[in-house]
Amino acid sequence: MSQQRMKSALTMAVLSMMYITQAQANTSESTVNPASGQTERVVLDTIVVTASGFEQDIKKAPATISVLSQEEINKKAYRDVTDALKDVPGVVVTGGGSSSDISIRGMGSAYTVILVDGKKVNTRSVRPNSDNAGIEQGWLPGIAAIDRIEVIRGPMSGLYGSDAMGGVINIITKKSATEWNGTIKLDTTLQENQDSGNLYQANAYVSGPLIENLLSLKANGTFSQRQEDDIIGGFKKQKMRTGGATLSLTPNDLHTIDFEYQRSIQNRNGKVGKTIEDKAGRNGPATDSYSDYYRTDYSINHRGELGRVKTQSYLQREETKNPSRNMEAVNTTFNTINQIELGPHNVSFGGMYLQEDLDDKGNQLLIPGKEPISSLDRSSWALFAEDTWNIVDSFNVTTSLRLDKDEKFGSHWSPKVYGVWSVNDQWTVKGGVSTGYKTPALRATVAEWGQATGGGSSKGVIVGNPDLKPEKSTNYEVSINWDNLDNITAGVTVFNSDFKDKITEIRHCSGDAGRLDCDWLGEQFDFVSLRENVDKANMRGVETTLTWQALPTVNLTANYTYTDTEQKSGKFKGKPLNQMPEHMFNTTVDWEVNDTISTWSRLNFRSKTSEYLSRTSMSKGKPAYAMVDVGMNYRVSDHVQIAAGVYNLLDKQINQDTYDFVLDGRRYNLGMTYKF
């Protein structure tokens, strides 16, 4: 990116602080002054946990964080968490139809870690080659069970290990209640275009004590069904069912032990002539598609205090199955983090152990005289420490270091240095250097493993490479944040990320479809690809946020993001890396009409995307588009709320021919929430 373009982006960022907005660095509530009888606004600090593993004020957190509150989430209709993240700066929802995924700061979706209450959702191994993108978001708890969503933009490998190169999304669920309460949420989305499928959803959540002050229960359930589009490349028929429960044991005020169980099932079915093009491939005529995914998650969690030490630990077993492709993955994780205050130092330390096991009957390399490999496994462990040093009351520095030891890749160190300066009550300056890394997938490092590719048109194989190294990144960022302590907050963040040892697919041999001209270990293919660490890249950009409580009943929020990516080496040196819009703008206006009625309106703009590296070649960018949504909420009583909305109000058409993906046209949502 040229210096002139960067200066232009910075200029736009600074100007946008004067006019636009995002998720506040604090929340507020109204209270009546008993002396004057006047309603006054009281500012409340926003507490986050994802930046350090323990609670802290978002203003002092050593990271760039956005928070989606329960109130914000409940206002609108969301198919899953992907939809809720569209308004977050630096976050791009890629693709469409049944293949939406999440990208942060120009890094692909595989470089974003998704957590539920701090525990990683690690299921990508059962959908190789990015099959059925967005499956991870379908495993998450229903909207009724979510307390808030915290999004960190930038590497967090020092705390969360491999994959956290782009950022972290932490879904934080509601805590077990001391009195029985619950929520039932029903909604339906009806399409104006009869070729698009309607959506029906139900969410339920309940929590309360079983034995007072000793044992409590919380449970959640979700059912969601989307009818199949009659549009090539559109949404397949999708059915999601999720249910789970947590028993919380509190033997005393200092310790809590949670026993968690969560079970999820996803089905995605497409028919030829509806969402699948009726086009013959190498295996004959096109056929219907049936994909089933199952995930079961068990965990035991402990939160407590041992003297001056606060501690959090969990043991998790995650089982994921893709029976349509004979794949099953089991991940077993133990993680612990502890915190102690030593004078001006707040010290955290801990460790992690991970065992990965994968069974896959899809190995394409059939070596004469040998059984094909169908089971893969890997173990790794890590130790980490972090110190937040409060040098003076207004300035602290966080330094951290993580050592990861992988049985296949050896040792890797992930350092971080981050400073927070509270200039005064209104101004805060943050900045630092953080690192990220990502180990290659299990299949990618096995020389005798061949992953099927080519779809239905060609017989291809991607062969593993035991010499692969982990991918690495270094991120530099600085932010300036302002809060007038009344009705305006604003912020500007500038970031620059250097990416090296990027794993790229290299075409070793290529021929015409159906001719099988390429030989590999005695097997014949149309093409053969290898994976190698060859590329360097750079991602840089600007994120601006501002929130304005224009009137006691009117709140305006928006954000602007500028992102630029560039490949620094390899065949496509100088070209963009990922399919990213250069400019993104989101804005929402909320109006509390009275005590029972509130309205909202939203604009999401995405500029034309850059060219991007698909797999082995550059693909063209996609045109710009904007979406407008409006809605209202009506509080019938203290227990019942009705919500209605019109999404894609202007009926912007996003189709396969122009954009290579499909988004819904104008549609109408009606929902009801019952709390008890």
C-alpha positions as CSV (number, residue, x, y, z in Angstrom):
1,M,0.0,0.0,0.0
2,S,1.4,3.4,-0.9
3,Q,2.2,6.0,1.7
4,Q,-0.3,8.4,0.1
5,R,-3.1,5.8,0.4
6,M,-2.2,5.2,4.1
7,K,-2.2,8.9,4.8
8,S,-5.6,9.2,3.1
9,A,-7.0,6.4,5.3
10,L,-5.6,8.0,8.4
11,T,-7.2,11.3,7.5
12,M,-10.5,9.6,6.9
13,A,-10.2,7.8,10.2
14,V,-9.6,11.0,12.2
15,L,-12.4,12.8,10.4
16,S,-14.8,9.9,11.0
17,M,-14.3,10.3,14.8
18,M,-16.2,13.4,14.4
19,Y,-19.2,11.8,12.7
20,I,-19.4,8.1,13.3
21,T,-19.7,5.3,16.0
22,Q,-19.3,1.5,17.6
23,A,-19.7,-0.7,20.7
24,Q,-19.1,1.6,23.6
25,A,-16.2,1.3,25.9
26,N,-18.7,1.7,28.7
27,T,-22.4,1.2,29.3
28,S,-24.8,3.5,31.0
29,E,-28.1,3.5,32.8
30,S,-30.5,6.2,33.9
31,T,-31.2,7.0,37.5
32,V,-33.3,9.7,39.3
33,N,-31.5,12.1,41.5
34,P,-33.7,12.2,44.7
35,A,-32.6,15.8,45.5
36,S,-33.5,17.3,42.1
37,G,-35.9,14.8,40.7
38,Q,-34.0,14.9,37.4
39,T,-33.0,11.8,35.4
40,E,-29.2,11.5,35.3
41,R,-27.0,9.3,33.1
42,V,-24.6,7.1,35.2
43,V,-21.6,5.7,33.3
44,L,-20.7,2.0,34.1
45,D,-17.4,0.4,33.3
46,T,-17.5,-2.5,30.8
47,I,-15.7,-5.5,32.2
48,V,-14.1,-8.0,29.9
49,V,-12.2,-11.3,30.5
50,T,-10.8,-12.4,27.1
51,A,-7.7,-10.1,27.0
52,S,-6.1,-11.6,30.1
53,G,-8.3,-14.5,31.2
54,F,-9.6,-12.6,34.2
55,E,-12.0,-9.6,34.7
56,Q,-10.7,-6.2,34.0
57,D,-11.9,-2.8,32.8
58,I,-12.0,-2.7,29.0
59,K,-10.2,0.6,29.0
60,K,-7.2,-1.0,30.7
61,A,-7.2,-4.3,28.7
62,P,-4.0,-4.9,26.7
63,A,-5.9,-5.5,23.4
64,T,-8.3,-3.9,21.0
65,I,-11.7,-5.2,22.0
66,S,-15.3,-4.8,21.0
67,V,-18.2,-6.0,23.1
68,L,-21.7,-7.0,22.0
69,S,-24.0,-6.8,25.0
70,Q,-27.0,-9.0,25.6
71,E,-29.3,-6.0,25.0
72,E,-27.7,-5.4,21.5
73,I,-27.9,-9.1,20.6
74,N,-31.6,-9.3,21.6
75,K,-32.7,-6.4,19.5
76,K,-32.2,-8.1,16.1
77,A,-32.8,-11.4,14.5
78,Y,-29.7,-13.6,14.0
79,R,-29.4,-16.9,12.3
80,D,-26.2,-17.5,14.3
81,V,-23.3,-15.6,15.8
82,T,-21.9,-14.8,12.3
83,D,-24.8,-12.4,11.8
84,A,-24.2,-10.7,15.1
85,L,-20.6,-9.9,14.2
86,K,-21.4,-7.9,11.0
87,D,-21.3,-4.6,12.9
88,V,-17.9,-5.1,14.6
89,P,-15.0,-3.1,13.1
90,G,-12.3,-5.1,11.4
91,V,-14.6,-8.2,11.1
92,V,-15.7,-9.3,7.7
93,V,-18.3,-12.0,7.1
94,T,-17.0,-13.8,4.0
95,G,-19.0,-15.8,1.5
96,G,-22.7,-16.3,1.5
97,G,-25.4,-18.9,1.1
98,S,-24.5,-21.9,3.2
99,S,-20.8,-20.9,3.3
100,S,-20.4,-17.9,5.4
101,D,-17.3,-17.5,7.6
102,I,-15.5,-14.9,9.7
103,S,-12.3,-13.0,8.9
104,I,-10.6,-10.5,11.2
105,R,-8.1,-7.8,10.1
106,G,-7.4,-9.3,6.7
107,M,-6.6,-12.8,8.0
108,G,-8.6,-15.7,6.7
109,S,-11.2,-17.5,8.8
110,A,-8.8,-20.3,9.8
111,Y,-6.8,-17.7,11.7
112,T,-9.7,-16.8,14.0
113,V,-10.2,-18.6,17.3
114,I,-13.8,-19.1,18.5
115,L,-14.3,-19.7,22.2
116,V,-17.3,-20.5,24.4
117,D,-16.7,-19.3,27.9
118,G,-12.9,-19.4,27.2
119,K,-12.9,-22.9,25.7
120,K,-11.9,-23.4,22.1
121,V,-14.2,-24.7,19.4
122,N,-11.8,-26.8,17.4
123,T,-13.7,-28.7,14.7
124,R,-12.2,-27.6,11.3
125,S,-10.5,-31.0,10.9
126,V,-13.8,-32.6,9.9
127,R,-14.3,-30.2,7.0
128,P,-11.0,-30.2,5.0
129,N,-10.6,-27.9,2.0
130,S,-13.0,-25.4,3.8
131,D,-16.0,-27.7,3.0
132,N,-19.2,-26.3,4.4
133,A,-17.7,-23.1,5.8
134,G,-19.5,-21.7,8.9
135,I,-20.0,-25.0,10.6
136,E,-18.1,-23.7,13.7
137,Q,-20.7,-20.9,14.3
138,G,-23.5,-23.5,14.3
139,W,-22.0,-25.2,17.3
140,L,-22.4,-22.1,19.5
141,P,-25.1,-21.7,22.2
142,G,-28.4,-20.2,21.2
143,I,-29.0,-16.4,21.5
144,A,-31.1,-16.9,24.6
145,A,-28.1,-18.4,26.5
146,I,-25.6,-15.7,25.6
147,D,-24.7,-12.9,28.1
148,R,-22.3,-11.1,25.7
149,I,-19.7,-11.5,22.9
150,E,-16.2,-10.2,23.2
151,V,-14.1,-9.8,20.0
152,I,-10.4,-9.2,20.1
153,R,-8.8,-7.9,16.9
154,G,-5.1,-8.9,16.5
155,P,-3.0,-11.9,17.5
156,M,-3.6,-13.6,20.9
157,S,-1.4,-16.7,20.6
158,G,0.3,-15.7,23.9
159,L,-2.8,-16.7,25.8
160,Y,-4.8,-18.9,23.4
161,G,-2.0,-20.7,21.4
162,S,-2.2,-21.8,17.8
163,D,-4.7,-20.3,15.3
164,A,-5.2,-17.0,17.2
165,M,-3.3,-15.0,14.6
166,G,-6.2,-12.8,13.3
167,G,-8.2,-12.5,16.5
168,V,-10.4,-14.2,19.1
169,I,-14.2,-14.4,19.4
170,N,-15.4,-15.3,22.9
171,I,-19.0,-16.3,23.4
172,I,-19.8,-15.7,27.1
173,T,-22.9,-17.4,28.4
174,K,-25.1,-16.4,31.3
175,K,-24.1,-17.4,34.8
176,S,-26.2,-19.8,36.9
177,A,-28.8,-17.9,38.7
178,T,-29.6,-17.9,42.4
179,E,-33.4,-17.8,41.6
180,W,-35.2,-19.8,38.9
181,N,-35.6,-17.8,35.7
182,G,-35.8,-18.6,32.0
183,T,-36.2,-17.3,28.5
184,I,-38.1,-18.7,25.5
185,K,-37.4,-17.0,22.2
186,L,-39.3,-17.8,19.0
187,D,-38.9,-16.1,15.6
188,T,-39.5,-16.7,11.9
189,T,-38.1,-15.0,8.8
190,L,-40.2,-14.9,5.7
191,Q,-38.7,-14.2,2.3
192,E,-40.2,-11.8,-0.2
193,N,-38.6,-13.7,-3.0
194,Q,-40.3,-17.1,-3.2
195,D,-37.1,-18.7,-4.5
196,S,-35.4,-18.1,-1.1
197,G,-36.0,-20.3,1.9
198,N,-37.8,-19.2,5.0
199,L,-36.2,-19.6,8.4
200,Y,-37.8,-20.8,11.7
201,Q,-36.0,-20.7,15.1
202,A,-36.6,-21.5,18.7
203,N,-34.3,-20.8,21.7
204,A,-34.8,-21.7,25.3
205,Y,-32.8,-21.1,28.4
206,V,-33.4,-21.9,32.1
207,S,-31.4,-21.5,35.3
208,G,-31.8,-21.8,39.0
209,P,-30.7,-23.5,42.3
210,L,-31.2,-27.2,42.9
211,I,-29.8,-27.0,46.4
212,E,-29.6,-23.4,47.8
213,N,-26.0,-22.1,48.0
214,L,-24.6,-25.5,46.9
215,L,-25.8,-26.8,43.6
216,S,-27.4,-25.0,40.6
217,L,-28.4,-25.8,37.0
218,K,-28.5,-24.0,33.8
219,A,-29.7,-25.5,30.5
220,N,-30.1,-24.3,26.9
221,G,-31.7,-25.6,23.7
222,T,-31.9,-24.3,20.2
223,F,-33.7,-25.5,17.1
224,S,-33.3,-23.8,13.7
225,Q,-34.4,-24.8,10.3
226,R,-33.8,-23.0,7.0
227,Q,-35.7,-24.2,3.9
228,E,-33.6,-24.7,0.7
229,D,-33.4,-21.9,-1.8
230,D,-34.4,-22.5,-5.4
231,I,-31.2,-20.6,-6.4
232,I,-27.9,-22.1,-7.7
233,G,-25.3,-21.4,-5.0
234,G,-27.9,-20.3,-2.5
235,F,-28.7,-21.6,1.0
236,K,-29.1,-25.3,1.3
237,K,-31.7,-26.8,3.6
238,Q,-30.2,-26.4,7.0
239,K,-31.3,-27.8,10.3
240,M,-29.4,-27.1,13.6
241,R,-30.2,-28.6,17.0
242,T,-28.2,-27.8,20.1
243,G,-28.8,-28.6,23.7
244,G,-26.8,-28.7,26.9
245,A,-26.7,-28.3,30.6
246,T,-24.3,-27.2,33.3
247,L,-24.3,-28.2,36.9
248,S,-22.5,-25.8,39.2
249,L,-21.3,-26.9,42.6
250,T,-20.3,-24.2,45.0
251,P,-19.0,-25.8,48.2
252,N,-18.1,-22.4,49.6
253,D,-17.7,-18.8,48.5
254,L,-14.2,-19.3,47.1
255,H,-14.7,-22.2,44.8
256,T,-17.1,-23.2,41.9
257,I,-17.0,-26.4,39.9
258,D,-19.0,-26.7,36.7
259,F,-19.9,-30.0,35.0
260,E,-20.8,-29.1,31.4
261,Y,-22.4,-31.1,28.6
262,Q,-23.3,-29.8,25.1
263,R,-24.6,-31.7,22.1
264,S,-25.1,-30.2,18.6
265,I,-26.3,-31.7,15.3
266,Q,-26.2,-29.9,11.9
267,N,-27.6,-31.1,8.6
268,R,-27.1,-29.4,5.3
269,N,-28.8,-30.9,2.2
270,G,-28.9,-29.5,-1.3
271,K,-30.8,-30.8,-4.3
272,V,-29.7,-30.7,-8.0
273,G,-31.6,-28.0,-9.8
274,K,-32.2,-26.0,-6.6
275,T,-29.0,-25.0,-5.0
276,I,-26.8,-27.4,-7.0
277,E,-26.2,-26.8,-10.7
278,D,-27.4,-29.7,-12.9
279,K,-24.0,-30.1,-14.5
280,A,-22.2,-33.4,-15.1
281,G,-18.7,-33.9,-13.6
282,R,-16.0,-36.5,-13.7
283,N,-18.2,-39.0,-11.7
284,G,-21.2,-38.6,-14.0
285,P,-24.4,-36.5,-13.5
286,A,-24.6,-34.1,-10.6
287,T,-26.0,-35.6,-7.5
288,D,-27.8,-34.2,-4.4
289,S,-25.6,-33.2,-1.4
290,Y,-26.1,-34.5,2.1
291,S,-23.9,-33.4,5.0
292,D,-24.3,-34.3,8.6
293,Y,-22.2,-33.0,11.5
294,Y,-22.3,-34.0,15.1
295,R,-20.4,-32.4,18.0
296,T,-20.4,-33.5,21.7
297,D,-18.6,-31.4,24.3
298,Y,-17.8,-32.5,27.9
299,S,-15.9,-30.4,30.4
300,I,-15.2,-29.9,34.0
301,N,-14.3,-26.4,35.1
302,H,-13.0,-24.9,38.3
303,R,-12.9,-21.3,39.4
304,G,-11.5,-20.4,42.8
305,E,-9.2,-18.7,45.1
306,L,-6.2,-20.3,46.9
307,G,-5.0,-17.7,49.3
308,R,-4.0,-14.7,47.2
309,V,-4.1,-16.7,44.0
310,K,-7.1,-16.7,41.7
311,T,-7.3,-19.8,39.6
312,Q,-9.3,-21.1,36.6
313,S,-8.9,-24.5,35.1
314,Y,-10.8,-26.8,32.8
315,L,-10.6,-30.3,31.3
316,Q,-12.4,-30.6,28.0
317,R,-13.2,-33.5,25.6
318,E,-14.6,-32.4,22.2
319,E,-15.9,-35.1,19.8
320,T,-16.9,-34.1,16.2
321,K,-18.2,-36.4,13.5
322,N,-18.8,-36.0,9.8
323,P,-20.3,-39.4,8.9
324,S,-21.0,-38.4,5.3
325,R,-17.2,-38.4,4.8
326,N,-16.3,-41.0,7.4
327,M,-14.4,-38.5,9.6
328,E,-14.2,-38.3,13.4
329,A,-12.0,-36.0,15.5
330,V,-11.5,-36.0,19.2
331,N,-9.6,-33.2,21.0
332,T,-8.8,-33.5,24.7
333,T,-7.6,-30.3,26.4
334,F,-6.4,-29.3,29.9
335,N,-5.9,-25.6,30.5
336,T,-5.1,-23.7,33.7
337,I,-4.5,-20.0,34.3
338,N,-3.7,-18.4,37.7
339,Q,-3.4,-14.8,38.8
340,I,-1.8,-13.1,41.8
341,E,-1.2,-9.5,42.7
342,L,2.4,-8.7,43.9
343,G,2.5,-5.0,44.8
344,P,2.3,-3.0,41.5
345,H,2.5,-6.3,39.5
346,N,-0.5,-8.4,38.4
347,V,1.0,-11.7,37.4
348,S,-0.7,-14.5,35.5
349,F,0.8,-17.9,34.7
350,G,-0.5,-21.3,33.5
351,G,-0.2,-24.1,31.1
352,M,-2.1,-26.2,28.5
353,Y,-2.0,-29.7,27.2
354,L,-3.8,-30.8,23.9
355,Q,-4.2,-34.2,22.4
356,E,-5.6,-34.3,18.9
357,D,-6.9,-37.6,17.3
358,L,-8.4,-37.8,13.8
359,D,-9.9,-40.8,11.9
360,D,-10.5,-40.2,8.2
361,K,-11.2,-42.9,5.7
362,G,-10.6,-40.5,2.8
363,N,-6.9,-40.9,2.2
364,Q,-6.4,-40.9,-1.6
365,L,-2.9,-42.4,-1.6
366,L,-3.1,-46.2,-1.9
367,I,0.5,-47.4,-1.7
368,P,1.0,-51.0,-2.9
369,G,1.8,-53.4,-0.1
370,K,0.7,-50.9,2.6
371,E,-2.5,-50.2,4.4
372,P,-3.6,-46.6,3.7
373,I,-3.2,-44.3,6.7
374,S,-6.6,-43.5,8.2
375,S,-5.7,-42.4,11.8
376,L,-3.6,-39.4,12.7
377,D,-2.7,-37.9,16.1
378,R,-0.6,-35.2,17.7
379,S,0.1,-33.9,21.2
380,S,1.3,-30.5,22.3
381,W,1.8,-28.6,25.6
382,A,2.4,-25.0,26.5
383,L,3.5,-22.8,29.4
384,F,2.8,-19.1,29.6
385,A,3.3,-16.1,31.9
386,E,2.1,-12.5,31.9
387,D,2.9,-9.5,34.0
388,T,0.9,-6.3,34.1
389,W,3.2,-3.7,35.8
390,N,1.4,-0.6,37.1
391,I,4.5,1.6,36.8
392,V,2.5,4.7,37.9
393,D,-1.2,5.1,38.5
394,S,-1.8,6.3,34.9
395,F,0.5,3.9,33.0
396,N,0.9,0.1,32.9
397,V,2.8,-2.3,30.7
398,T,1.8,-5.8,30.0
399,T,4.5,-8.3,29.0
400,S,3.8,-11.9,28.3
401,L,5.7,-15.0,26.9
402,R,4.3,-18.3,25.9
403,L,6.3,-21.5,25.1
404,D,4.5,-24.1,22.9
405,K,6.0,-27.5,22.5
406,D,4.6,-29.7,19.7
407,E,5.8,-33.2,19.1
408,K,6.0,-32.6,15.4
409,F,7.2,-29.0,15.2
410,G,9.3,-28.5,18.3
411,S,9.3,-25.3,20.4
412,H,7.9,-21.9,19.6
413,W,8.0,-18.7,21.7
414,S,5.2,-16.1,21.5
415,P,6.1,-12.8,23.2
416,K,3.9,-9.7,23.7
417,V,4.5,-6.2,25.0
418,Y,1.5,-3.8,25.4
419,G,1.1,-0.5,27.1
420,V,-1.9,1.4,28.4
421,W,-1.7,5.1,29.3
422,S,-4.7,6.8,31.0
423,V,-3.8,10.4,30.1
424,N,-6.7,11.6,32.1
425,D,-10.3,10.7,32.8
426,Q,-11.2,11.2,29.2
427,W,-8.2,10.1,27.1
428,T,-6.6,6.7,26.9
429,V,-3.7,5.7,24.6
430,K,-2.9,2.0,24.0
431,G,-0.3,0.3,21.9
432,G,2.0,-2.7,21.6
433,V,3.5,-5.6,19.7
434,S,2.0,-9.0,19.8
435,T,2.8,-12.3,18.0
436,G,0.7,-15.1,16.6
437,Y,1.4,-18.5,15.1
438,K,-0.5,-21.4,13.6
439,T,0.6,-25.0,13.3
440,P,-0.2,-26.9,10.1
441,A,-3.3,-29.1,10.1
442,L,-2.8,-32.8,11.0
443,R,-3.2,-34.1,7.4
444,A,-0.9,-31.4,6.0
445,T,2.3,-32.8,7.5
446,V,1.9,-36.5,6.5
447,A,3.8,-37.5,3.3
448,E,1.6,-40.6,2.8
449,W,-1.6,-38.7,3.1
450,G,-3.5,-37.4,0.1
451,Q,-6.5,-35.1,0.5
452,A,-9.2,-35.3,-2.2
453,T,-9.9,-32.1,-4.1
454,G,-11.2,-30.9,-7.4
455,G,-14.9,-31.1,-6.7
456,G,-16.9,-33.1,-9.2
457,S,-15.0,-31.9,-12.3
458,S,-11.4,-33.1,-11.7
459,K,-9.7,-35.8,-9.7
460,G,-7.1,-34.0,-7.7
461,V,-5.0,-34.6,-4.6
462,I,-3.2,-32.4,-2.1
463,V,-0.2,-34.3,-0.6
464,G,1.1,-33.8,2.9
465,N,4.6,-32.3,3.5
466,P,6.4,-33.3,6.7
467,D,8.8,-30.3,6.4
468,L,6.1,-27.7,6.9
469,K,6.7,-25.1,9.6
470,P,4.1,-23.2,11.6
471,E,2.9,-19.9,10.2
472,K,3.8,-16.8,12.1
473,S,2.7,-13.2,12.4
474,T,3.8,-10.0,14.3
475,N,1.3,-7.3,14.9
476,Y,1.9,-3.6,15.7
477,E,-0.9,-1.4,16.8
478,V,-1.7,1.9,18.5
479,S,-5.0,3.3,19.5
480,I,-6.3,6.6,20.9
481,N,-9.6,6.5,22.8
482,W,-11.7,9.4,24.1
483,D,-14.7,9.4,26.4
484,N,-16.3,12.7,27.3
485,L,-17.9,11.0,30.4
486,D,-21.3,12.1,29.2
487,N,-22.6,11.1,25.8
488,I,-19.7,10.5,23.4
489,T,-16.9,7.9,23.0
490,A,-14.5,7.7,20.1
491,G,-11.4,5.8,19.1
492,V,-8.9,5.3,16.3
493,T,-6.7,2.2,16.0
494,V,-3.9,1.8,13.4
495,F,-2.5,-1.7,12.9
496,N,0.2,-3.3,10.8
497,S,0.7,-7.1,10.7
498,D,3.6,-9.0,9.1
499,F,2.8,-12.6,8.1
500,K,5.6,-15.1,7.2
501,D,5.9,-18.8,6.4
502,K,2.4,-18.8,5.0
503,I,1.5,-22.2,3.8
504,T,0.6,-22.1,0.1
505,E,-0.7,-24.8,-2.2
506,I,1.8,-25.4,-5.0
507,R,0.7,-27.2,-8.2
508,H,3.2,-30.0,-8.7
509,C,1.5,-31.5,-11.8
510,S,-1.5,-30.4,-13.8
511,G,-3.4,-31.9,-16.7
512,D,-6.8,-31.7,-18.4
513,A,-9.8,-32.9,-16.4
514,G,-10.5,-36.6,-16.9
515,R,-7.2,-37.5,-18.5
516,L,-5.4,-38.5,-15.3
517,D,-2.0,-37.4,-16.6
518,C,-0.3,-37.0,-13.2
519,D,1.3,-39.9,-11.3
520,W,1.9,-39.9,-7.6
521,L,3.1,-43.0,-5.8
522,G,1.5,-45.1,-8.4
523,E,-1.9,-43.4,-8.3
524,Q,-3.2,-41.4,-11.3
525,F,-4.7,-37.9,-10.9
526,D,-5.7,-34.9,-13.0
527,F,-3.6,-32.7,-10.8
528,V,-1.3,-33.0,-7.8
529,S,-0.7,-30.2,-5.3
530,L,1.8,-29.8,-2.5
531,R,1.8,-27.5,0.5
532,E,4.9,-25.4,1.2
533,N,6.0,-22.5,3.4
534,V,6.8,-19.9,0.7
535,D,4.9,-16.7,1.2
536,K,5.2,-13.5,3.2
537,A,2.4,-11.0,3.4
538,N,1.4,-7.7,5.1
539,M,-1.9,-6.6,6.4
540,R,-2.4,-3.0,7.6
541,G,-5.4,-0.8,8.3
542,V,-7.3,1.7,10.4
543,E,-10.3,1.2,12.6
544,T,-12.4,4.0,13.9
545,T,-15.3,3.9,16.4
546,L,-17.5,6.5,18.0
547,T,-20.8,6.4,20.0
548,W,-23.1,9.4,20.4
549,Q,-26.0,9.5,22.8
550,A,-27.6,12.3,20.7
551,L,-30.7,12.5,22.9
552,P,-31.7,10.7,26.1
553,T,-33.8,8.4,23.8
554,V,-31.6,8.4,20.7
555,N,-28.3,6.6,20.3
556,L,-26.1,6.6,17.2
557,T,-23.4,4.0,16.7
558,A,-21.1,3.4,13.8
559,N,-17.6,2.3,12.7
560,Y,-15.3,2.6,9.7
561,T,-12.5,0.1,8.8
562,Y,-9.8,0.5,6.1
563,T,-7.9,-2.7,5.3
564,D,-5.1,-3.4,2.8
565,T,-3.3,-6.7,2.3
566,E,-0.3,-7.4,0.1
567,Q,1.8,-10.5,-0.7
568,K,5.5,-9.8,-0.1
569,S,6.9,-12.9,-1.8
570,G,6.1,-15.8,-4.1
571,K,4.5,-16.0,-7.5
572,F,2.0,-13.2,-6.8
573,K,4.3,-10.8,-5.0
574,G,2.6,-7.3,-4.9
575,K,-0.9,-8.7,-5.2
576,P,-3.5,-8.7,-2.4
577,L,-3.7,-11.7,-0.1
578,N,-7.3,-12.1,0.9
579,Q,-10.7,-11.1,-0.5
580,M,-11.3,-8.1,1.7
581,P,-13.3,-4.9,1.1
582,E,-10.9,-1.9,1.3
583,H,-13.6,0.1,3.1
584,M,-16.3,-1.0,5.5
585,F,-18.8,1.2,7.2
586,N,-21.5,0.2,9.7
587,T,-24.0,2.5,11.5
588,T,-27.0,1.9,13.8
589,V,-29.5,4.3,15.2
590,D,-31.6,3.2,18.2
591,W,-34.6,5.2,19.4
592,E,-36.4,4.5,22.6
593,V,-39.8,5.9,21.6
594,N,-41.3,5.3,25.1
595,D,-41.2,2.8,27.9
596,T,-42.7,0.0,25.7
597,I,-41.6,0.8,22.1
598,S,-38.1,1.1,20.6
599,T,-36.9,1.1,17.0
600,W,-33.6,0.6,15.3
601,S,-32.1,1.0,11.8
602,R,-28.8,-0.2,10.4
603,L,-26.6,0.4,7.4
604,N,-23.8,-2.0,6.4
605,F,-21.5,-0.9,3.5
606,R,-18.8,-3.0,1.9
607,S,-16.6,-1.5,-0.8
608,K,-15.4,-3.5,-3.8
609,T,-13.1,-6.3,-2.6
610,S,-9.6,-6.6,-3.8
611,E,-8.2,-9.4,-6.0
612,Y,-7.3,-12.3,-3.8
613,L,-5.3,-15.5,-3.7
614,S,-7.9,-18.4,-3.9
615,R,-5.7,-21.5,-3.8
616,T,-3.2,-21.6,-6.6
617,S,-4.3,-18.5,-8.6
618,M,-5.5,-15.0,-8.2
619,S,-9.3,-14.4,-8.4
620,K,-11.1,-11.2,-9.3
621,G,-12.6,-8.9,-6.6
622,K,-16.3,-8.5,-6.1
623,P,-18.5,-5.3,-6.4
624,A,-19.4,-3.1,-3.6
625,Y,-22.8,-3.4,-1.9
626,A,-24.8,-1.9,1.0
627,M,-27.6,-3.3,3.1
628,V,-30.2,-1.4,5.1
629,D,-32.2,-3.1,7.9
630,V,-35.0,-1.6,10.2
631,G,-36.9,-3.0,13.1
632,M,-38.8,-2.4,16.3
633,N,-39.4,-4.0,19.7
634,Y,-42.6,-3.8,21.7
635,R,-42.6,-4.7,25.4
636,V,-46.0,-6.1,26.0
637,S,-45.3,-6.7,29.7
638,D,-42.4,-7.4,32.0
639,H,-42.4,-10.9,30.6
640,V,-43.3,-10.6,26.9
641,Q,-41.6,-8.7,24.1
642,I,-42.5,-8.7,20.4
643,A,-39.8,-7.9,17.8
644,A,-40.3,-7.2,14.1
645,G,-37.9,-6.2,11.4
646,V,-37.4,-5.8,7.7
647,Y,-34.0,-6.9,6.5
648,N,-32.3,-5.8,3.2
649,L,-35.0,-3.1,3.1
650,L,-33.9,-1.9,-0.4
651,D,-33.9,-5.5,-1.7
652,K,-30.2,-5.4,-2.9
653,Q,-29.6,-8.4,-5.1
654,I,-26.4,-10.4,-4.3
655,N,-26.2,-13.3,-6.7
656,Q,-23.8,-16.0,-7.8
657,D,-23.2,-14.5,-11.3
658,T,-22.0,-11.1,-9.9
659,Y,-20.6,-11.9,-6.5
660,D,-19.8,-15.7,-6.5
661,F,-22.1,-16.1,-3.5
662,V,-25.8,-15.5,-2.6
663,L,-27.3,-13.3,0.1
664,D,-31.0,-13.0,0.9
665,G,-33.1,-10.3,-0.6
666,R,-35.8,-8.4,1.3
667,R,-37.2,-10.5,4.1
668,Y,-39.5,-10.0,7.1
669,N,-38.8,-11.2,10.7
670,L,-41.3,-11.6,13.5
671,G,-40.3,-12.8,16.9
672,M,-41.4,-13.2,20.5
673,T,-39.4,-13.4,23.7
674,Y,-41.0,-14.7,26.9
675,K,-39.1,-14.3,30.2
676,F,-40.1,-16.0,33.4
